[in-house]
């Protein structure tokens, strides 16, 4: 008996269409762009944008009338700030797309470049303002290099502490190279007599150490050194001592025309606003009564024009920003992300609290801008880019959370398997 085997010929396949492959790649790319983002991403980005927009409105209100009275264009200040906002906001979202590996790679170059940029204040490009030499003027544009030094220091500290995670129980590895390099960075700003910026840089250092889980006894020593250094720097400056003594004097009337003038007009502006404020554009203190009304004392104008309610809105936005940032810190499994996010959060939220505390006369006058809101292009761009770094970290959270949940499920399954084996 013979059997016949039939073989089926393979049907010829049509070669894939290159255009279809390109269309699929385009769809995949668009899918990544419009992929769902975690709630922390939305919280941080929305509060940053709202604070920036609110700051533009208040800068317009604080500068337009005085500029018109002086015969200058009324919208010049706000247009210049809006230009920096138009640069900073896209940079924030570009930074949000960069991977964590990128921030690790640029930690050292960023610190070196930012320090070199800060040293330009001691060249002919440097500008002296009220005894502080912390600005440069290039082509008619004035910039404050120390604002970029804050972000660079946060990234560098995160990278060094991340690399030394297993060695942080030894004080030698905590102090070297962190303390010598940090002191050198502080010295470049202290040489320009800008104590307020140095305080913020110290907060960044302490925040990075805290979120790196350094032992408390090793954390306290840099804190004591920082306090002692700032005390010595304050005592050796007669101008700063006058401001500190006027801050301690609650009446502050005897020295009204000197060191008490600005703090008193700031608190009077807040008092004038009451609960609902005088209305946008109706501030009285901005008519050359309050120095730096659009800069360090913008919160006083907020209180005068939109009252206690407006101040509460600003504080709530900063609180929501902090909530989103601390969620990133709490949910991440990456020590680098936790340290850098913690340092940036301490910087931005701490600087906001210092600025508001100065206006409320809780702290002496330190010359620290209100993040997102004070007039100053370099300050605005630096905090927006720093927010972009937080957004970049927030994008990694779903993967981190899924990884953690998978590990938990695997551990539960293994435990249940062991229990079942023991029962048999």
C-alpha positions in Angstrom: 0.0 0.0 0.0 1.5 3.2 -1.0 0.9 6.5 0.6 1.0 9.8 -1.1 2.4 12.8 0.8 1.1 16.2 -0.3 3.2 19.2 0.5 1.8 22.6 0.6 3.9 25.3 -0.9 4.4 28.3 1.2 2.5 31.3 -0.1 4.8 34.1 -1.0 4.7 36.9 1.5 4.5 40.5 0.6 7.5 42.5 1.7 6.6 45.0 4.5 5.8 48.5 3.4 8.4 50.9 4.6 5.8 53.7 4.8 3.7 51.5 7.1 6.7 50.8 9.3 7.3 54.6 9.5 3.7 55.2 10.3 3.8 52.7 13.1 7.0 54.3 14.5 5.3 57.7 14.4 2.3 56.3 16.3 4.6 54.7 18.9 6.4 58.0 19.3 3.2 60.0 19.6 2.0 57.4 22.1 5.0 58.0 24.3 4.6 61.8 24.1 0.9 61.7 25.1 1.3 58.8 27.5 -0.5 59.3 30.9 1.7 61.1 33.5 1.5 60.6 37.2 -0.5 63.0 39.4 2.8 64.4 40.8 3.8 65.6 37.4 0.5 67.5 37.0 0.7 68.9 40.5 4.2 70.3 40.2 3.8 71.6 36.6 0.4 73.2 37.2 1.5 75.0 40.4 4.7 76.2 38.8 2.8 77.7 35.8 0.1 79.3 38.1 2.8 80.9 40.3 4.7 82.2 37.2 1.5 83.7 35.7 0.5 85.2 39.0 4.0 86.7 39.3 3.7 88.3 35.9 0.4 89.9 36.9 1.9 91.3 40.2 5.1 92.6 38.5 2.9 94.4 35.9 0.9 96.0 38.8 4.0 96.9 40.8 6.1 98.5 38.0 3.7 100.0 35.4 2.5 103.1 37.4 6.0 104.1 38.6 7.5 103.6 35.2 4.8 105.8 33.6 5.4 108.5 36.2 9.1 108.4 35.4 8.4 108.7 31.6 9.4 105.1 30.8 7.4 102.4 28.9 4.9 101.0 31.4 5.2 97.4 30.2 8.9 97.2 29.9 9.5 95.3 33.1 6.7 92.8 32.7 7.6 92.2 29.0 11.2 91.4 30.0 10.0 89.0 32.7 7.5 87.4 30.2 10.4 86.9 27.8 12.3 84.9 30.5 9.1 83.0 31.3 8.7 82.2 27.6 12.3 80.7 27.7 11.9 79.0 31.1 8.6 77.2 30.6 9.7 75.3 27.4 13.0 74.5 29.1 11.0 73.1 32.0 9.1 70.7 29.8 12.2 69.8 27.8 14.0 69.0 31.0 11.0 66.8 32.0 11.7 64.6 29.0 15.4 63.9 29.9 16.3 60.6 31.5 17.8 60.3 35.0 21.1 59.1 33.5 21.4 62.5 31.8 21.2 64.4 35.1 23.8 62.0 36.6 26.2 62.6 33.7 26.0 66.4 33.8 26.4 66.7 37.6 30.1 67.5 37.6 30.2 69.6 34.4 27.2 71.6 35.6 28.9 72.5 38.9 32.1 73.4 37.2 30.4 75.6 34.6 28.1 77.3 37.2 31.1 78.1 39.5 33.0 79.5 36.6 29.9 81.6 35.6 29.7 82.8 39.2 33.3 84.0 39.1 32.4 86.4 36.3 31.0 88.7 38.9 34.6 89.5 39.9 35.5 90.5 36.3 34.7 93.8 34.6 31.3 92.2 33.7 30.4 92.3 37.4 27.8 94.8 38.8 27.8 96.2 42.3 24.4 96.8 43.8 23.9 98.0 47.4 27.2 96.6 48.5 26.6 93.2 46.9 28.6 92.1 43.9 26.5 89.1 42.7 25.4 90.3 39.2 26.9 90.5 35.7 25.9 92.7 32.8 26.2 91.3 29.3 24.9 93.3 26.4 22.6 95.3 28.6 21.1 92.2 30.2 21.7 91.8 33.9 22.0 88.2 35.3 22.6 86.6 38.7 24.9 83.6 38.1 24.4 82.2 41.7 20.8 81.2 40.8 22.1 78.5 38.4 24.7 77.5 41.1 21.8 76.3 43.3 20.6 73.7 40.7 24.1 72.7 39.9 24.9 72.1 43.5 21.8 70.1 44.1 22.6 67.8 41.1 26.2 67.4 42.2 25.4 66.6 45.8 22.8 64.0 44.7 25.4 62.3 42.4 28.1 62.2 45.0 25.9 60.9 47.8 24.3 58.4 45.4 27.7 57.0 44.5 28.7 56.8 48.2 25.4 55.2 49.5 27.2 52.3 51.1 29.9 54.4 52.6 27.9 57.2 54.3 28.2 55.6 57.7 31.8 56.8 57.8 32.3 60.5 58.4 35.3 60.7 56.0 33.1 59.8 53.1 30.4 62.2 54.1 32.8 65.1 54.4 35.1 64.5 51.4 34.6 65.8 48.8 31.2 67.3 49.9 32.3 69.8 52.6 35.5 71.2 50.8 33.7 71.6 47.5 30.6 73.1 49.1 32.7 75.6 51.1 34.5 76.6 47.9 31.1 77.2 46.2 29.8 79.2 49.2 33.0 81.3 49.1 32.4 82.4 45.5 29.1 83.9 46.7 30.3 85.1 50.1 33.0 87.1 48.3 30.2 89.1 46.7 28.6 89.7 50.1 25.4 87.9 49.3 24.4 86.3 52.6 20.9 85.5 51.5 22.0 83.3 48.6 24.5 81.5 50.8 21.8 80.6 53.3 19.8 79.0 50.5 22.9 77.1 49.3 23.4 75.9 52.8 19.8 74.7 52.9 20.4 72.7 49.7 23.4 71.1 51.3 21.6 70.2 54.5 18.5 69.0 52.5 20.7 66.7 50.4 22.4 65.2 53.5 19.0 64.7 55.2 17.5 62.8 52.3 20.6 60.7 51.8 19.9 59.1 55.2 23.1 60.3 56.7 23.3 59.5 60.4 22.1 62.3 62.6 25.5 62.9 64.3 27.1 63.4 60.9 24.3 65.7 59.8 24.5 67.9 62.8 28.2 68.8 62.4 27.7 70.6 59.0 24.7 72.3 60.5 26.7 73.7 63.4 29.6 74.8 61.0 27.1 76.5 58.7 25.4 78.4 61.5 28.8 79.5 62.9 30.0 80.6 59.5 26.9 82.7 58.8 27.1 84.2 62.3 30.7 85.3 61.8 29.9 86.7 58.4 27.0 88.7 59.8 28.9 90.0 62.8 31.8 91.2 60.6 29.5 93.4 58.4 28.2 96.6 60.1 25.3 96.8 57.5 24.1 93.3 58.3 24.3 93.9 62.0 22.2 97.1 61.7 19.5 95.1 59.8 19.6 92.3 62.4 19.3 94.7 65.3 16.4 96.6 63.6 14.7 93.2 63.1 15.1 92.5 66.8 13.6 95.9 67.7 9.9 95.5 67.2 9.1 99.2 67.4 11.8 100.1 64.8 10.8 103.8 64.7 14.0 105.4 65.9 15.9 104.1 62.8 13.0 104.7 60.4 14.9 106.4 57.6 17.7 103.8 57.6 17.5 100.0 58.2 13.9 100.1 59.4 12.4 101.8 56.4 12.0 98.8 54.1 10.7 96.3 56.7 8.2 98.8 58.0 6.7 99.7 54.6 6.5 96.0 53.8 4.5 95.2 56.8 2.4 98.4 56.3 1.6 97.2 52.8 0.3 93.9 54.1 -1.7 95.7 56.8 -3.3 98.1 54.2 -4.6 95.1 52.2 -6.8 93.6 55.0 -8.7 90.5 54.0 -9.8 91.3 50.5 -7.1 93.8 49.4 -7.3 97.2 47.8 -7.7 95.7 44.3 -5.3 94.9 41.5 -3.3 98.0 40.6 -4.4 100.0 43.7 -1.3 99.5 45.9 0.0 102.7 47.6 3.3 101.3 48.7 4.5 100.7 45.1 4.7 104.4 44.4 8.3 104.5 45.5 7.5 104.0 49.2 8.6 100.4 49.3 12.0 99.6 47.9 12.3 96.4 45.7 8.5 96.3 45.5 8.7 94.0 42.4 11.6 92.0 43.6 12.2 90.8 47.2 9.0 92.5 48.5 6.6 91.4 45.8 4.6 89.5 48.6 3.9 92.8 50.3 2.3 94.1 47.1 0.3 90.8 46.8 -1.0 91.3 50.3 -1.9 95.0 49.7 -3.7 94.5 46.4 -5.4 91.1 46.9 -5.4 90.9 50.6 -5.2 87.9 53.0 -7.1 85.8 50.5 -4.4 86.4 47.8 -1.6 85.6 50.2 -3.4 82.4 51.2 -3.7 81.4 47.5 0.1 81.9 47.1 0.9 79.9 50.2 -1.5 77.2 49.1 0.2 76.9 45.7 3.6 76.6 47.3 2.1 74.0 49.6 0.7 72.0 46.7 4.1 72.2 44.9 5.8 70.8 48.0 3.2 68.0 48.3 3.9 67.0 44.7 7.6 67.1 45.2 7.5 65.1 48.5 5.4 62.5 46.8 8.2 62.1 44.3 10.7 61.7 47.2 8.5 59.2 49.0 7.6 57.0 46.1 11.0 56.7 44.3 13.3 53.8 44.7 16.3 55.6 43.3 18.6 57.3 45.9 19.8 59.9 43.4 16.2 60.9 42.6 15.4 61.1 46.3 18.4 63.2 47.2 18.2 65.7 44.3 14.4 66.0 44.6 14.8 66.7 48.3 17.5 69.3 47.8 15.4 71.1 45.1 12.3 71.1 47.2 14.1 72.4 50.3 15.6 75.1 48.0 12.4 76.4 46.4 10.0 76.0 49.3 12.6 77.1 51.9 13.5 80.2 49.8 9.8 81.0 49.5 9.3 80.7 53.3 12.4 82.9 53.9 11.2 85.6 51.5 7.7 85.6 53.1 9.2 85.6 56.6 11.3 88.7 55.7 8.2 90.5 54.5 6.4 89.5 57.7 9.4 90.6 59.8 10.0 87.1 61.1 13.5 87.2 59.6 15.8 90.2 59.0 16.1 91.5 55.5 18.2 89.0 53.5 17.6 89.9 49.9 16.1 86.6 48.8 13.6 86.6 45.9 10.2 84.8 46.0 10.5 81.8 43.6 8.5 82.1 40.4 7.0 85.5 41.3 9.8 88.0 42.0 11.1 90.1 39.1 14.4 88.6 37.9 14.9 86.5 34.8 17.7 84.3 36.0 15.8 83.4 39.2 12.7 82.5 37.2 14.5 80.4 34.6 16.5 78.5 37.3 13.4 77.5 39.3 11.6 76.5 36.2 14.4 74.3 35.0 14.7 72.9 38.6 10.9 72.1 38.4 11.7 70.4 35.1 14.1 68.1 36.9 11.4 67.2 39.4 9.0 66.5 36.5 11.7 64.3 34.9 11.9 62.3 38.2 8.1 62.2 38.4 7.9 60.4 35.0 9.9 57.5 36.5 7.4 56.9 39.3 4.9 54.6 37.5 7.7 52.2 36.6 9.1 52.4 40.1 5.7 51.8 41.7 4.9 48.9 39.3 8.3 47.3 40.1 7.6 47.6 43.8 4.1 46.1 43.5 5.5 43.2 41.4 8.1 42.5 44.1 5.4 42.6 46.8 3.2 40.2 44.8 6.2 37.9 44.2 7.0 37.9 47.9 3.4 37.1 48.8 3.3 34.3 46.3 6.5 32.8 47.6 5.2 33.0 51.2 2.0 31.4 50.2 3.9 28.6 48.5 6.0 28.0 51.5 2.9 27.9 53.8 1.2 25.4 51.4 4.3 23.2 51.4 4.5 23.3 55.2 0.8 22.3 55.5 1.4 19.2 53.3 
